[in-house]
């Protein structure tokens, strides 16, 4: 689907690595300071010549050299992924993982 690596945490896709960029999921509910710090979301060219805007934002380059800073950015991306999944009604992979975990527990005998 894309040329890069996808990052998941507990079933939620929250970031991708494409080339030399780390892109984290974001959204409109992020604090204003964070929205100012992040450049605009990425646009992906489609086969028909149009562009698809996505809610993924490049992590600041200086954060790539600081594990504590990058961990904070990753937490923000993960939070945005959880909000997006909740908004969609927990459909897709996240729901499938939750269902699989729920069903794999011990069963009662009757």
WOMODA-V842852 format. One record per backbone hydrogen bond with DSSP energy under -0.5 kcal/mol. NH is the residue of the N-H (numbers start at 1). CO is the residue of the C=O. If there is no record, write none. Layout:
BEGIN
((NH/CO) (NH/CO))
END
This chain:
BEGIN
((4/2) (5/17) (7/15) (8/6) (9/12) (12/9) (13/11) (14/7) (14/12) (15/7) (16/23) (17/5) (18/16) (18/21) (19/17) (21/18) (23/16) (23/21) (24/22) (24/57) (25/14) (26/55) (30/27) (34/31) (35/31) (36/32) (37/33) (38/34) (42/56) (44/52) (45/43) (46/50) (49/46) (52/44) (53/51) (54/42) (56/54) (57/24) (59/22) (63/60) (64/60) (64/61) (65/62) (66/63) (70/63) (70/66) (71/67) (72/68) (73/69) (74/70) (75/71) (76/72) (77/73) (78/74) (79/75) (80/76) (81/77) (82/78) (83/79) (84/80) (85/81) (86/82) (87/83) (88/84) (89/86) (90/85) (94/91) (96/92) (97/93) (98/94) (99/95) (100/96) (101/97) (102/98) (103/99) (104/100) (105/102))
END
